Each structure stands twice: as structure tokens, then as C-alpha cells.
Amino acid sequence: MSLFALCALSNSSFAADREITFEQYVDGLKKEAVESGLKQSTVDDAFSTATFLKHSVKADKQQPEFKLTLDTYIPRAVPDWKIKQARAAYKKHYHLLQKIGKEYGVQPRFIVALWGIETNFGRLTGRNYIISALTTMAYDGRREALFKKQLFAALNILEQGHISKDKFIGSWAGAMGQVQFMPTSYLNYAVDYDGDGRKDIWTTPGDVFASAANYLKTEGWDDTYTWGRQVKLPTDFDIELAGIKQQRSLLEWQALGVRKYNGDDLPDVDLQSSIVIPDDQNGRVYLAYNNYKVLMHWNRSYYFATAVTYLSDHILYPKITVE
């Protein structure tokens, strides 16, 4: 689960300015961490190089300069070069991906698409020491409880020996590895696929792919179906019926005038789905199946989920030949 999904769960508006210094705040955190059951040696070592990251606070507060629409967002998030790289990555890791896909019940193209959208296939995983990033965000105070929870989870990851401190690197807000798991998601979903005793989502392809697949499957993924499809709405469609939480059968949507994007009838399949309108009725409209909802557990953004599905479809078509 990404930072943005987690932040959507928190409505805290803690004051950002503190009466104590960052160093004093760290001393309090260290005491809490030990009281929670972590070893003193783990805590002391983890915080020995922790620093306040001004750029993390700046990035957290920064707002987009203009409003995006899917028509402007998708070409930026999934340019042609990324589609080519996704297809090449799918082909390169084909046999491993097929094995993991069958074991977890997740189509491999979605694993690769998530990998590509999150970190450009492992190339952009962040450069920040995780303990520094999470401590900074907790100290900033606006979502203190959320980031303290993530911080203590990160300390547990170090204590369990899955990663060394010098390689415990991620985003400005603490998202980690090639699938950008927050620490709690790591503890819940990361997989030691190669059996070396470490859940290495930083450098080991099997662990990276299996961890992503495990997340999706645990959250309800069903590889019997795809994610959904782009559709057309009738001119008199009731906009109140749209929304990821409102589900109807394909037959019911058909009766309400919803059609495939090319105008054909919807599939004659007993399947629940939702109408998703990321922008407005003049923009793109999707009929989202359960797997689309699972992607929104990963990141609660229609744009994110749509980018993943867009890339996954372009991995699938045209068909890739593997020798």
C-alpha cells in the first residue's frame, strides 16, 4: 500500500510547529520503541544516523500547479517508452512471472504494470534513509500517529534482518523498494520467494514480484477476470449511480444503457461492477470490476488504478512471443 492510500485513512491536522527540537523528539521515540518491545541495540543503531529531511516536509505540502485530467495524466504516467520497457521486462522475466502468477492467482501483466508505475521497473525507488523520512514526517505532526506506526514497523523490519541499515532506502515519505510498500504493508505482504531468509523487495526480482502478487491476492484479486473496460454512457445516465462503492451486475448496467466503448453490448457474464468517472461525463468512463477495486486498495486514486490498467493492457496486446 502506498503512502497516498494510507494518508486517505487519516484526517489528523496536528500542528506542524513543535515546542521541542527534532533531537528531543527522537529521544522520545526511542523510549517508546523500546517500551513497545524492540531491542535497545536495534533502536540505537537505527536512529544513530537519523536526520530531519526538509525536502520531505516540502514534498508533503507541495500542491500540483494545475489540475490534471486523465487525457493529460495518462500520456505522462504511461508514455510510449514505458510501454516498450514494460513489454521488454515482461519478456525478460516471463518464466518467473508465469510461475508466480500461477501460484498466487494474479495475471503477470498486472505485476509488471504495478512495478512500472511505482518505480519505473525498479529504477526509481528513492534515496532517503527510511528512518529519517518517517521520523521527519512524524515530527512534522500533521499525521503523527500514522507515521509513528510506520516508523515502528520500519524498526521491526530492521530488527528482523530483512535489510541492512545502509540499504534501508526509499521515498521521501517512507515507501520502500521496487513496489513502494509502506513498512506496515511490507510486514503484511512481503514475501521471501527465493527462501534466503530475507524479504528483499529492493533487489531480488522473485521477492519483488511475489510480494506484489501476494498483496493483490490477499486483497481479493481474481484472475478469472480482468480489471474492467472503458464504456459509453447514455445521455440520460444518472450520475448518482457512479462510484466505486456502487455495484450492479453487467445485465443491470446494460439495461441502464451502458455499452462497450465501440457501442456493442456488454458481456453476458454474471459479474458485479461499478461505473467509474475519474473526471466528468465528458471524459473517460470505465466499468470497473473487482480487480480495479483491489488496485485502489494499493493506492486510493482513480488515476493510479487507471494508469496500471492502461499499462497492463498494452503489455497484453499485441501478444508477446517468448522462446
Sequence and secondary structure as in RCSB ss.txt:
>XXXX:A:sequence
MSLFALCALSNSSFAADREITFEQYVDGLKKEAVESGLKQSTVDDAFSTATFLKHSVKADKQQPEFKLTLDTYIP
RAVPDWKIKQARAAYKKHYHLLQKIGKEYGVQPRFIVALWGIETNFGRLTGRNYIISALTTMAYDGRREALFKKQ
LFAALNILEQGHISKDKFIGSWAGAMGQVQFMPTSYLNYAVDYDGDGRKDIWTTPGDVFASAANYLKTEGWDDTY
TWGRQVKLPTDFDIELAGIKQQRSLLEWQALGVRKYNGDDLPDVDLQSSIVIPDDQNGRVYLAYNNYKVLMHWNR
SYYFATAVTYLSDHILYPKITVE
>XXXX:A:secstr
  HHHHHTT      S  SS HHHHHHHHHHHHHHTT  HHHHHHHHTT    HHHHHHHH   SS   HHHHHH
HHS HHHHHHHHHHHHHTHHHHHHHHHHHT  HHHHHHHHHHHHTTTT    EEHHHHHHHHHHH TTHHHHHHH
HHHHHHHHHTTSS GGG EE TTS BTTTTB HHHHHHH   TT SS   TTT HHHHHHHHHHHHHHTT  TTS
 SEEEEE  TT  GGG STT  EEHHHHHHTT EETTS        EEEEE SS TTS  EEE HHHHHHHHHS 
 HHHHHHHHHHHHHHHSS     
